[in-house]
Amino acid sequence: MRPLLLVSAALGLAAAVAPAPAEAAKPAVHTGLIGNVAVSGYDPVAYFREGRAMPGRRDISATHRGATYRFASTANRDTFLSQPDRFVPQYGGYCAWAVSQGYTASADPRVWRIVNGKLYLNYNAEVGRRWAEDIPGHIAKANANWPKVLG
C-alpha cells in the first residue's frame, strides 16, 4: 500500500471505531423542532388573563431566554415583558407530568393548568388527567427532577 492510502485507511478506521459524542443537553425552553417558538406559539399571558389557551400572532412577539414567545395582543406582550418569569410555563414548557417521572416530553398548549400562580402544560388530555390525580405530589417530584432531566 502506498503511504498516503495507508494513512487514509487508518483515519477511516479510527473514525469508524471512535466513541460517539455524548448527546447534547436539551434546551431549557422547549420550542419544538421547527423555529424557536415557545409554547407552540400560544400566548402565555392569555392563560392568566383570559383563562384559556389562545394562539399568539406571529407579528406580536418577544424573546426571553433565547426563545420567541407569541402573543394575541400587544397588551399581553407588554405585560409579559414587564415580568416574563411570572408567565412562562414551568419546566421550560415541557410536559409537567413527564418531568415528574424523570424525563422530558413535548406539551400540548391546550392541556394546561395554573396552580399557585404558575402555568403547567401536559403532553395530552390523558396525561393531564394523570397529572391532576396528585398535582402537589407531581409538582414536588418535577421540582426535584428539574433541570436534571435536560441531561
N, C-alpha and C positions, 0 to 999 in steps of 0.2 A: 504494500500500500504506500502511496505517496504521503509525505508528512502532512500536507495540508488536508488531504482527505481523512487521514487518521485523526487529526485534531478535530475536524468537523464531526466525525463519528463519535468521538469521545464526548464532545459537548452535547450532542444529541442524546446520548445515553445518560449523561448527567442530568439533563433536563427531564428525561422520562422517569427517573427514579427519585428526583428531588421531592421532598415533602411538599404537599400543597400548602399554600399560605393559609393562615388562620382566617376564618370568616370574619368579616368586618362587623363591628357592633352596629346594631340597628340605630337609626336616628332617634333622638329623644322626642321628636314630634312626628307622629305618623302622618305621612302625606300621600300614601298610595304609590302606585307605580308610575303614574304619568304626572308630570309637573311637580310642583312643590306646594300644593294647596292642602291646607289642614282642614279637618272636619268634613272632608269630601265636598268642600265648597259651601257648606251650610254656615249660617250666621251664628257664631257662638253667643252673641248678646241676645238674640231673639229668644233663646230658651228661657232666659231670665225675664226679659221684658214682655214678650208675647205669650210665653208659656207653651210654645210649640216650636217644632223644628221648621226652619224656613231657609230655603236655598238663598245663598248670597248672590250678589251680582258681580260679574267679572270686572266691571268698571268702578266698583266701590270696594277697595281692598286696603289692607295694611300688612306690613311684615312685622313679625315678632319672633325672636329667637330663630331666625333663619327660615321661617315658614310663612307662607302667604295665607291670610285669612280673608274671607269674603263676607260682605255684609248686605243686608236687604235695604239698608238706608244709610245715609251719611251720618245721621244722628247715632245709629248703632256703632258705626266705625269710630266716631269721635268718643263715644262712651268707652269703647274698647281701648282706645289709645290712652285714655286717662288712667286706666287700671287694668292692663291686659291680663295679669295673672289672676284677677278675680273671675275672668270669663273663659279662659282656656279650659278645655276638658282635662280632667285628671289623667295621669299616666300617659301624657302626650297624645291623648286621643285614641290610644289602643283600647281594646275591649277590657273593661274593668274586671269582668269575671275571669278572663284568661290570665290577666296579671295576678289575680288572687290564686290562680292554680300554678303559677310559676313560669308562664310563657307569655308571648305576645300574639295577638291576632288583630286583624283589622276590625273596625267597628262600623255599624250601620248608624248614621247620624239620626235616624228616625227612631232608634231604640235608646232612650236616654232617661235619666232621672237626675233631679237636683236633690242632693242630700246635704244638709247643714251648709247651704250656700255654695256647694261645689257641684260641678257638672260631671256626670259619669256617662259613658257610652258603652254599649254592648254590641256583640257580633251580630245577633239577630234576635227576634222576639223570643224564641225558645231559651236562648242563653240568658236573655233579660229576665225571664221568669225564674230561672235557676238562681240568678244573682239576687233577685228580690226575696228569695226564701230566707236569706240571712245577710242582709245588707251590712249591718255593723261587722259581722264576722268576716265577710268578704273584703270589706274595706280594710280591716286590720291586717288581713293576710296580704292584700295587694300592697299596702303601705310598707310592709316588711320586705316584699319582693322587689319593690321599685327603688332604684333603677337597675338593680342587678339583672333583671330579665332582659335588658337590652344587649347583654353579652359584652 
